[in-house]
Structures are given as structure tokens and as C-alpha cells.
Amino acid sequence: MGRQSPPPGAEDVEAVVRHCRTRLGRPDGWIRAGGYPGSLALCVIDSIQSTGPRYTSVVNVVGRYRAHRGAHADEDGTKALLGTFAEFGGPAGWAARIGNRNRTFARPYAPLKAEAIHEAAAALDRLGIDGVADLDLAMADESSAQEVERAWRGVVSQSSGITWSYFLRLAGHPGVKADRMIVRFVADALSGTASGVRPERARVLVTDAAGELGVSASDLDHAIWRHQSGRPWTS
């Protein structure tokens, strides 16, 4: 028998693995991915605020939410988050007091990210998902998980699924947020340009590379993101 060919995409996965080993070093030294295991409210805020601007803007919004809610912030679910929108008179008031004027895409007429946060929280609440435990239960059933994902992707400017993957990661479900940082890293690994790598392909390759490296997809995603953004990725 002749030598079997590797499965489709195997060479690309190996290229990403080699790039990870060269650029990131040993996984046991990486700074691990964080999240909000007790606060679905913070998962929603961080995930939707995270696209586009510098991450410091996300830190500032999360910080203002924490300052407003105090110790409750680390336990807040979707109902509590929606309550803050009601308190400030809707997305515009919430953006002025807690959020910022960042928009869901780079056009002056684009909806505020606060609007997307409000929509996402409302969509989850309608499905009976208030806290992280509710999300865990929903994601354990394939049909229910698909319904939740459809609801999230139906939120204004969230159809790509990038924030969905990141939301799950922040809530404790391993995954890859295939944003521009991850796409560029994968493009470099493949000796190409970011324009030639679609986010879904980057997500799959990084997920498969994590399996080859024996680490969680979330931790590899986090190490790549920190490396690409110029932050320390090892402790």
C-alpha cells in the first residue's frame, strides 16, 4: 500500500502549530484566559464591546459597570443588566453613563454598541437565560444551543459569530474568537495575508492547533491575542 495522504487541512494545522511554538513558546508559561464565571452580564458587555476599538475601552466600560453595581456586578445576569438600561432610560442613557459612544461598525449611522448589548441581553432573557448556569444548561442540548446562537446572531451587527464565540469563552465554554488578531496570526503562519484568511477558517485552524498542542482553545486564543496586540503572553 502507498503512503496515505494527510487529511484536508492537516498541513495548514501543522503550519499554525509550528508558528505557535516559534512565536509563543511553551504553553505552560502562557497567561491563561480569564472570564466572568459568575456574571453573564459582564460576559455580554465585554464580548460586544470588544470588537473594533482598543481593549482598554472595554476595560473602562466593564470598570464603570462594576463601579455602578458594586459587588453585585460579579453575580449579575441578564435581568440585572437590563435593569441598568431601564435605570438610565435605554441604550443612549446607558452609553452615556456606563458605556461609550463606540458603534457596532465604522459608520456614523451605525447603532451604538450599547444597543447591541441591550438586544443581546433581552434575547437571552426571552430564552430564559439569566445566569451562567442557565447558559450551561441551554448549551448542553444541541437544539437549545442552536436556538441561543441564532438569537445572538440575530442581534444588530452580531451575525458573523465572532462575539458569540467570545461570549461563550468568557462564560467558561472553550472556544476561539476569530477577530483580526487571530486572523493575522493564522495568515502569518500560512505565509499569506489576512485578506486571504476568513474568520471561520482561522477559528477552525486555531482550534485544531490547540488540540495538537494539548491546550484549551481558549488559552491558545488568549496567548495569540496577547502576542498580536503587543501584550505579555507569558507569566
C-alpha positions in Angstrom: 0.0 0.0 0.0 1.1 3.5 -0.8 1.6 6.2 1.8 -1.8 7.7 2.8 -2.2 11.4 2.2 -2.8 13.6 5.2 -6.5 14.7 5.8 -7.5 18.0 4.1 -6.2 21.0 6.0 -3.6 18.9 8.0 -0.7 20.8 6.5 -2.3 24.2 7.5 -2.9 23.0 11.0 0.8 21.9 11.3 1.9 25.3 10.0 -0.2 27.0 12.7 1.3 24.6 15.3 4.8 25.4 14.2 4.1 29.1 14.3 2.7 28.8 17.8 5.8 27.0 19.0 8.0 29.6 17.4 6.2 32.7 18.5 4.6 31.7 21.7 7.0 29.3 23.3 6.0 26.6 25.8 2.3 26.6 26.8 3.0 26.1 30.5 4.2 29.7 30.7 1.2 31.3 29.0 -1.1 33.7 30.7 -4.4 31.8 30.9 -7.7 33.1 29.5 -9.9 34.8 32.0 -13.7 35.3 32.1 -16.6 36.0 34.3 -17.8 32.7 35.6 -20.5 34.2 37.8 -21.7 37.2 35.7 -23.4 36.7 32.4 -24.0 40.5 32.4 -20.2 41.1 32.2 -19.9 38.4 29.5 -22.4 40.2 27.3 -20.8 43.6 27.9 -17.2 42.5 27.3 -17.9 40.4 24.2 -19.9 43.0 22.3 -17.7 45.9 23.4 -14.6 44.0 22.4 -14.8 44.3 18.6 -13.0 47.2 16.9 -11.6 49.6 19.5 -8.6 49.2 21.7 -9.3 46.7 24.5 -8.7 49.5 27.1 -12.1 50.9 26.1 -13.6 47.5 27.1 -11.8 47.6 30.4 -13.2 51.1 31.0 -16.8 50.1 30.3 -16.5 47.0 32.5 -15.0 49.1 35.2 -17.8 51.6 35.1 -20.4 48.8 35.2 -18.6 47.4 38.3 -18.4 50.8 39.9 -22.2 51.3 39.4 -23.3 47.8 40.5 -20.7 47.2 43.2 -20.3 43.7 44.4 -23.4 42.7 42.5 -21.6 43.1 39.2 -19.8 39.7 39.6 -23.2 38.0 40.1 -25.4 39.9 37.6 -27.3 38.1 35.0 -29.3 39.4 32.0 -32.2 40.7 34.1 -29.9 42.9 36.2 -28.1 44.1 33.1 -31.5 45.0 31.5 -32.4 46.8 34.8 -29.5 49.1 34.4 -30.7 50.1 30.9 -34.1 50.8 32.3 -32.5 52.8 35.1 -30.7 55.1 32.6 -33.6 55.4 30.1 -32.4 53.0 27.4 -29.3 52.4 25.3 -28.4 56.1 24.8 -28.5 56.8 28.5 -26.6 53.6 29.3 -23.9 54.5 26.8 -23.6 58.0 28.4 -23.3 56.7 31.9 -21.6 53.3 31.6 -20.8 52.5 28.0 -19.3 54.8 25.4 -20.1 56.2 22.0 -18.5 53.3 20.1 -20.6 51.9 17.4 -21.2 48.4 16.1 -19.4 49.2 12.9 -17.4 52.1 11.5 -20.1 54.3 10.1 -21.6 57.4 11.8 -25.1 56.0 11.4 -24.3 52.6 12.9 -26.1 51.6 16.1 -24.3 52.1 19.3 -22.7 49.1 20.9 -25.0 49.8 23.9 -27.9 49.0 21.6 -26.4 45.6 20.8 -25.7 44.9 24.4 -29.3 45.6 25.3 -30.6 43.5 22.4 -28.3 40.6 23.3 -29.4 40.7 27.0 -33.0 40.9 26.0 -32.7 38.0 23.5 -31.1 35.7 26.2 -33.7 36.8 28.8 -36.5 35.8 26.4 -35.0 32.3 26.2 -34.9 32.0 30.0 -31.2 32.6 30.2 -30.4 34.8 33.1 -27.2 33.5 34.6 -24.2 31.4 33.6 -25.9 28.2 34.9 -28.8 28.8 32.6 -26.5 29.2 29.7 -24.6 26.0 30.6 -28.0 24.1 30.7 -29.0 25.5 27.3 -25.7 24.7 25.7 -25.9 21.1 26.9 -28.7 20.4 24.4 -27.9 20.7 20.7 -31.3 22.1 19.7 -31.4 24.6 22.5 -27.8 25.6 21.8 -28.6 26.3 18.2 -31.6 28.4 19.3 -29.5 30.5 21.6 -26.8 31.0 18.9 -29.4 32.1 16.4 -30.8 34.6 18.8 -27.4 36.1 19.5 -26.5 36.3 15.8 -29.8 38.0 15.2 -28.7 40.9 17.3 -27.7 44.0 15.4 -24.2 43.6 13.8 -23.5 40.3 15.5 -24.3 37.9 12.6 -20.6 36.9 12.0 -20.5 34.9 15.2 -17.2 36.4 16.4 -18.8 37.9 19.5 -20.8 34.8 20.0 -17.7 32.7 20.3 -16.1 35.2 22.6 -19.2 35.4 24.8 -19.2 31.6 25.3 -15.5 31.7 26.1 -16.0 34.4 28.8 -18.8 32.3 30.3 -16.5 29.3 30.5 -17.1 27.4 27.3 -13.7 26.9 25.5 -13.5 28.5 22.1 -11.8 30.9 19.7 -12.8 34.4 18.9 -11.5 34.8 15.4 -11.0 38.5 15.3 -8.5 40.4 13.3 -5.6 39.5 15.8 -6.3 35.7 15.3 -6.8 36.0 11.6 -3.5 37.9 11.2 -1.6 35.3 13.2 -3.0 32.5 11.1 -2.2 34.4 7.9 1.4 34.8 9.1 1.6 31.1 9.8 0.4 30.3 6.3 2.7 32.8 4.8 -0.3 34.7 3.4 -2.2 37.9 4.0 -5.1 38.4 6.4 -7.4 39.2 3.4 -6.9 35.6 2.3 -8.0 34.0 5.6 -11.6 34.0 6.6 -12.5 34.2 10.3 -14.2 30.8 10.3 -11.1 29.1 8.7 -8.9 30.9 11.3 -11.2 29.6 14.1 -11.0 26.0 12.9 -7.3 26.1 12.4 -6.6 27.6 15.9 -9.0 25.1 17.5 -7.3 22.2 15.8 -3.8 23.5 16.6 -4.8 23.7 20.3 -5.7 20.0 20.2 -2.3 19.3 18.7 -0.6 21.4 21.4 -2.6 19.8 24.2 -4.1 23.1 25.4 -7.6 24.5 25.5 -8.7 26.5 22.5 -9.4 29.4 24.9 -5.9 29.5 26.2 -4.3 29.4 22.8 -6.7 32.1 21.6 -5.7 34.3 24.5 -2.0 33.7 24.1 -2.2 34.6 20.4 -4.4 37.7 21.1 -1.9 39.0 23.7 1.1 38.3 21.4 -0.5 40.1 18.5 -1.6 43.1 20.5 1.9 43.6 21.9 1.0 42.5 25.5 3.0 40.0 27.5 1.6 36.5 26.9 3.8 34.6 29.4 3.9 35.0 33.1 
